[in-house]
Amino acid sequence: MKRFALVVIGCTFATTTLAAPKPCEELKAEIEAKIQAQGVSSYTLEIVTNDEVHDQNMVVGSCDNGTRKIIYQKNDR
């Protein structure tokens, strides 16, 4: 029974660790890699506070426990 309890506690800690929010710069780098893999050459990714978001359709990520957003804008040539 003690082993079962230890397994349950261990799984709980592992789950919370996996769900931990990412730092903004790390998340931005991951998003940037995905965009470049799609062949998009001219774009802007910017980390802003929630108050600075004017169009929710531009938001591609959330970081710092939901206090900041990463916005994407495709630049026309």
DSSP file (Angstrom, degrees, kcal/mol; ACC not computed):
  #  RESIDUE AA STRUCTURE BP1 BP2  ACC     N-H-->O    O-->H-N    N-H-->O    O-->H-N    TCO  KAPPA ALPHA  PHI   PSI    X-CA   Y-CA   Z-CA
    1    1 A M     >        0   0    0      0, 0.0     4,-2.1     0, 0.0     5,-0.1   0.000 360.0 360.0 360.0 -35.5    0.0    0.0    0.0
    2    2 A K  H  >  +     0   0    0      1,-0.2     4,-2.2     2,-0.2     5,-0.2   0.889 360.0  51.9 -66.6 -37.3    2.9    2.4    0.7
    3    3 A R  H  > S+     0   0    0      2,-0.2     4,-2.3     1,-0.2    -1,-0.2   0.908 108.1  51.5 -64.3 -40.9    4.3    1.7   -2.7
    4    4 A F  H  > S+     0   0    0      1,-0.2     4,-2.3     2,-0.2    -1,-0.2   0.921 109.8  49.3 -61.3 -43.9    1.0    2.5   -4.3
    5    5 A A  H  X S+     0   0    0     -4,-2.1     4,-2.4     1,-0.2    -1,-0.2   0.895 110.5  50.8 -62.8 -40.3    0.8    5.8   -2.4
    6    6 A L  H  X S+     0   0    0     -4,-2.2     4,-2.6     2,-0.2    -1,-0.2   0.883 109.5  50.6 -65.4 -38.3    4.4    6.7   -3.5
    7    7 A V  H  X S+     0   0    0     -4,-2.3     4,-2.5     2,-0.2    -2,-0.2   0.924 110.9  48.5 -64.9 -44.3    3.5    6.0   -7.1
    8    8 A V  H  X S+     0   0    0     -4,-2.3     4,-1.9     2,-0.2    -2,-0.2   0.923 113.7  46.4 -62.4 -44.7    0.5    8.2   -6.9
    9    9 A I  H  X S+     0   0    0     -4,-2.4     4,-2.2     1,-0.2    -1,-0.2   0.910 112.3  51.4 -64.7 -42.0    2.4   11.0   -5.3
   10   10 A G  H  X S+     0   0    0     -4,-2.6     4,-2.1     1,-0.2    -2,-0.2   0.901 109.7  49.2 -61.5 -42.0    5.2   10.7   -7.8
   11   11 A C  H  X S+     0   0    0     -4,-2.5     4,-2.2     2,-0.2    -1,-0.2   0.870 108.4  54.4 -65.6 -36.7    2.8   10.8  -10.7
   12   12 A T  H  X S+     0   0    0     -4,-1.9     4,-2.0     2,-0.2    -2,-0.2   0.930 110.2  45.4 -63.2 -45.7    1.2   13.9   -9.3
   13   13 A F  H  X S+     0   0    0     -4,-2.2     4,-1.8     1,-0.2    -2,-0.2   0.885 112.0  52.3 -65.5 -38.3    4.5   15.7   -9.1
   14   14 A A  H  X S+     0   0    0     -4,-2.1     4,-2.0     1,-0.2    -1,-0.2   0.890 108.6  51.0 -64.9 -39.6    5.5   14.6  -12.6
   15   15 A T  H  X S+     0   0    0     -4,-2.2     4,-1.6     1,-0.2    -2,-0.2   0.913 110.1  48.0 -65.4 -44.2    2.2   16.0  -14.0
   16   16 A T  H  < S+     0   0    0     -4,-2.0    -1,-0.2     1,-0.2    -2,-0.2   0.840 110.8  52.4 -68.3 -31.1    2.6   19.4  -12.4
   17   17 A T  H >< S+     0   0    0     -4,-1.8     3,-1.1     1,-0.2    -1,-0.2   0.904 109.2  48.8 -69.4 -40.8    6.2   19.6  -13.6
   18   18 A L  H 3< S+     0   0    0     -4,-2.0    -2,-0.2     1,-0.2    -1,-0.2   0.814 110.8  51.0 -67.4 -30.2    5.1   18.8  -17.2
   19   19 A A  T 3< S+     0   0    0     -4,-1.6    -1,-0.2    -5,-0.1    -2,-0.2   0.360  80.9 127.7 -89.6   5.0    2.3   21.4  -17.1
   20   20 A A    <   -     0   0    0     -3,-1.1    -3,-0.1    -4,-0.2     2,-0.0  -0.364  67.7-106.5 -63.6 138.8    4.7   24.2  -15.8
   21   21 A P        -     0   0    0      0, 0.0    -1,-0.1     0, 0.0    42,-0.1  -0.334  32.8-122.8 -67.5 148.9    4.5   27.3  -17.9
   22   22 A K        -     0   0    0     40,-0.3    42,-1.1     1,-0.1    43,-0.2  -0.591  26.4-101.9 -89.9 151.2    7.4   28.1  -20.3
   23   23 A P     >  -     0   0    0      0, 0.0     4,-2.2     0, 0.0     5,-0.2  -0.405  35.1-115.9 -65.0 151.3    9.5   31.2  -20.2
   24   24 A C  H  > S+     0   0    0      1,-0.2     4,-2.7     2,-0.2     5,-0.2   0.889 112.1  51.2 -60.2 -43.5    8.5   33.7  -22.9
   25   25 A E  H  > S+     0   0    0      1,-0.2     4,-2.0     2,-0.2    -1,-0.2   0.885 110.8  49.2 -65.0 -37.4   11.8   33.6  -24.8
   26   26 A E  H  > S+     0   0    0      2,-0.2     4,-1.8     1,-0.2    -1,-0.2   0.926 113.5  45.6 -66.5 -44.8   11.8   29.8  -24.9
   27   27 A L  H  X S+     0   0    0     -4,-2.2     4,-2.4     1,-0.2     5,-0.2   0.898 111.0  53.4 -65.3 -40.6    8.2   29.6  -26.2
   28   28 A K  H  X S+     0   0    0     -4,-2.7     4,-2.6    -5,-0.2    -1,-0.2   0.904 107.6  51.4 -60.9 -41.7    8.9   32.4  -28.8
   29   29 A A  H  X S+     0   0    0     -4,-2.0     4,-2.0     2,-0.2    -1,-0.2   0.891 110.2  49.0 -63.6 -39.9   11.9   30.4  -30.1
   30   30 A E  H  X S+     0   0    0     -4,-1.8     4,-1.8     2,-0.2    -2,-0.2   0.914 112.9  46.6 -65.6 -43.2    9.7   27.2  -30.5
   31   31 A I  H  X S+     0   0    0     -4,-2.4     4,-2.3     1,-0.2    -2,-0.2   0.906 110.8  53.2 -65.2 -41.3    7.0   29.2  -32.3
   32   32 A E  H  X S+     0   0    0     -4,-2.6     4,-2.5     1,-0.2    -1,-0.2   0.891 106.8  52.0 -61.5 -40.3    9.6   30.8  -34.5
   33   33 A A  H  X S+     0   0    0     -4,-2.0     4,-1.8     1,-0.2    -1,-0.2   0.898 109.9  49.1 -63.1 -40.4   11.0   27.5  -35.5
   34   34 A K  H  X S+     0   0    0     -4,-1.8     4,-0.9     2,-0.2    -2,-0.2   0.892 111.2  49.4 -67.0 -39.2    7.6   26.2  -36.5
   35   35 A I  H ><>S+     0   0    0     -4,-2.3     5,-1.5     1,-0.2     3,-0.7   0.928 111.6  48.3 -65.4 -44.9    6.9   29.3  -38.6
   36   36 A Q  H ><5S+     0   0    0     -4,-2.5     3,-1.4     1,-0.2    -1,-0.2   0.845 105.2  59.2 -65.4 -33.1   10.2   29.0  -40.4
   37   37 A A  H 3<5S+     0   0    0     -4,-1.8    -1,-0.2     1,-0.3    -2,-0.2   0.774 101.0  56.5 -65.2 -25.4    9.6   25.3  -41.0
   38   38 A Q  T <<5S-     0   0    0     -4,-0.9    -1,-0.3    -3,-0.7    -2,-0.2   0.504 120.2-111.6 -83.3  -4.6    6.4   26.4  -42.9
   39   39 A G  T < 5 +     0   0    0     -3,-1.4     2,-0.4     1,-0.3    -3,-0.2   0.598  62.7 152.8  87.9  11.0    8.5   28.6  -45.2
   40   40 A V      < +     0   0    0     -5,-1.5    -1,-0.3     1,-0.2     3,-0.1  -0.637  16.2 178.0 -76.3 126.0    7.3   32.0  -44.0
   41   41 A S        +     0   0    0     -2,-0.4     2,-0.6     1,-0.2    -1,-0.2   0.755  62.0  46.8-104.0 -27.2   10.1   34.4  -44.6
   42   42 A S  S    S+     0   0    0     33,-0.2    33,-1.9     2,-0.0     2,-0.3  -0.895  75.4 117.6-125.1 103.6    8.7   37.8  -43.5
   43   43 A Y  E     -A   74   0A   0     -2,-0.6     2,-0.4    31,-0.3    31,-0.2  -0.949  46.9-131.9-153.9 168.8    7.0   38.0  -40.2
   44   44 A T  E     -A   73   0A   0     29,-2.5    29,-2.1    -2,-0.3     2,-0.4  -0.998  11.6-169.7-132.1 130.3    7.2   39.5  -36.7
   45   45 A L  E     +A   72   0A   0     -2,-0.4     2,-0.4    27,-0.2    27,-0.2  -0.978  15.9 179.6-114.3 132.4    6.8   37.8  -33.4
   46   46 A E  E     -A   71   0A   0     25,-2.1    25,-2.8    -2,-0.4     2,-0.6  -0.996  25.9-138.4-138.1 138.8    6.5   40.1  -30.4
   47   47 A I  E     +A   70   0A   0     -2,-0.4     2,-0.3    23,-0.2    23,-0.2  -0.856  37.2 165.1 -94.9 122.6    6.1   39.5  -26.6
   48   48 A V  E     -A   69   0A   0     21,-2.8    21,-3.0    -2,-0.6     2,-0.1  -0.877  38.5-100.9-133.5 163.9    3.6   41.9  -25.1
   49   49 A T  E >   -A   68   0A   0     -2,-0.3     3,-1.1    19,-0.2     4,-0.4  -0.404  42.1-105.1 -77.5 164.0    1.6   42.3  -21.9
   50   50 A N  G >  S+     0   0    0     17,-1.4     3,-1.2     1,-0.3    18,-0.1   0.843 120.2  59.2 -59.6 -34.1   -2.1   41.3  -22.0
   51   51 A D  G 3  S+     0   0    0      1,-0.2    -1,-0.3     3,-0.0    17,-0.1   0.757  99.4  57.9 -67.6 -24.1   -3.1   45.0  -22.0
   52   52 A E  G <  S+     0   0    0     -3,-1.1     2,-0.6    17,-0.0    -1,-0.2   0.523  79.5 104.8 -85.2  -5.8   -1.2   45.6  -25.3
   53   53 A V    <   +     0   0    0     -3,-1.2     3,-0.1    -4,-0.4    -3,-0.0  -0.669  35.4 165.6 -81.2 119.1   -3.1   42.9  -27.2
   54   54 A H        +     0   0    0     -2,-0.6     2,-0.5     1,-0.3    -1,-0.2   0.700  69.3  38.9-103.4 -26.7   -5.6   44.6  -29.5
   55   55 A D    >   -     0   0    0      1,-0.1     3,-1.9     0, 0.0     4,-0.3  -0.946  62.1-161.6-129.9 110.0   -6.5   41.7  -31.8
   56   56 A Q  G >  S+     0   0    0     -2,-0.5     3,-1.0     1,-0.3    -1,-0.1   0.717  88.8  70.5 -63.0 -21.3   -6.9   38.2  -30.2
   57   57 A N  G 3  S+     0   0    0      1,-0.2    -1,-0.3    14,-0.0    15,-0.0   0.692  93.1  57.1 -69.4 -17.1   -6.5   36.6  -33.6
   58   58 A M  G <  S+     0   0    0     -3,-1.9    14,-2.8    13,-0.1     2,-0.4   0.596  81.4 106.0 -87.2 -12.7   -2.8   37.7  -33.6
   59   59 A V  E <   +B   71   0A   0     -3,-1.0    12,-0.2    -4,-0.3     3,-0.1  -0.547  33.7 164.8 -75.4 125.5   -2.1   35.8  -30.4
   60   60 A V  E     +     0   0A   0     10,-3.2     2,-0.3    -2,-0.4    11,-0.2   0.409  63.4  11.4-118.1  -3.3   -0.1   32.6  -31.0
   61   61 A G  E     -B   70   0A   0      9,-1.1     9,-2.7     2,-0.0     2,-0.4  -0.980  54.8-144.1-169.0 158.7    1.1   31.9  -27.4
   62   62 A S  E     +B   69   0A   0     -2,-0.3   -40,-0.3     7,-0.2     2,-0.3  -0.991  27.9 164.4-130.3 138.5    0.8   32.7  -23.8
   63   63 A C  E  >> +B   68   0A   0      5,-2.4     5,-1.9    -2,-0.4     4,-0.6  -0.841  44.9  53.3-145.8 179.7    3.6   32.8  -21.3
   64   64 A D  T >45S-     0   0    0    -42,-1.1     3,-1.4    -2,-0.3    -1,-0.2   0.933 131.5 -50.6  51.1  52.7    4.7   33.9  -17.8
   65   65 A N  T 345S-     0   0    0      1,-0.3    -1,-0.2   -43,-0.2    -2,-0.1   0.816 107.2 -54.9  57.8  34.6    1.6   32.3  -16.2
   66   66 A G  T 345S+     0   0    0     -3,-0.3    -1,-0.3     2,-0.2    -2,-0.2   0.537 114.8 110.8  82.8   6.4   -0.7   34.0  -18.7
   67   67 A T  T <<5S+     0   0    0     -3,-1.4   -17,-1.4    -4,-0.6     2,-0.3   0.658  77.3  40.1 -87.5 -15.9    0.4   37.5  -18.0
   68   68 A R  E   < -AB  49  63A   0     -5,-1.9    -5,-2.4   -19,-0.2     2,-0.3  -0.933  68.2-154.1-132.3 155.2    2.1   38.0  -21.4
   69   69 A K  E     -AB  48  62A   0    -21,-3.0   -21,-2.8    -2,-0.3     2,-0.5  -0.903  13.1-135.8-126.9 154.8    1.2   37.0  -24.9
   70   70 A I  E     -AB  47  61A   0     -9,-2.7   -10,-3.2    -2,-0.3    -9,-1.1  -0.961  26.2-162.5-109.5 123.3    3.2   36.3  -28.1
   71   71 A I  E     -AB  46  59A   0    -25,-2.8   -25,-2.1    -2,-0.5     2,-0.4  -0.832   4.2-151.2-111.2 148.0    1.7   37.9  -31.1
   72   72 A Y  E     +A   45   0A   0    -14,-2.8     2,-0.4    -2,-0.3   -27,-0.2  -0.927  13.5 177.6-118.1 136.3    2.3   37.1  -34.8
   73   73 A Q  E     -A   44   0A   0    -29,-2.1   -29,-2.5    -2,-0.4     2,-0.4  -0.968  22.2-139.9-140.0 125.5    2.1   39.4  -37.7
   74   74 A K  E     -A   43   0A   0     -2,-0.4     2,-0.5   -31,-0.2   -31,-0.3  -0.703  20.8-139.4 -83.3 129.4    2.9   38.5  -41.3
   75   75 A N        -     0   0    0    -33,-1.9     2,-0.3    -2,-0.4   -33,-0.2  -0.769  11.3-135.7 -92.6 130.8    4.8   41.3  -43.1
   76   76 A D              0   0    0     -2,-0.5   -33,-0.0     1,-0.1    -1,-0.0  -0.602 360.0 360.0 -83.1 144.4    3.8   42.0  -46.7
   77   77 A R              0   0    0     -2,-0.3    -1,-0.1   -35,-0.0    -2,-0.0   0.465 360.0 360.0 -81.4 360.0    6.6   42.5  -49.2
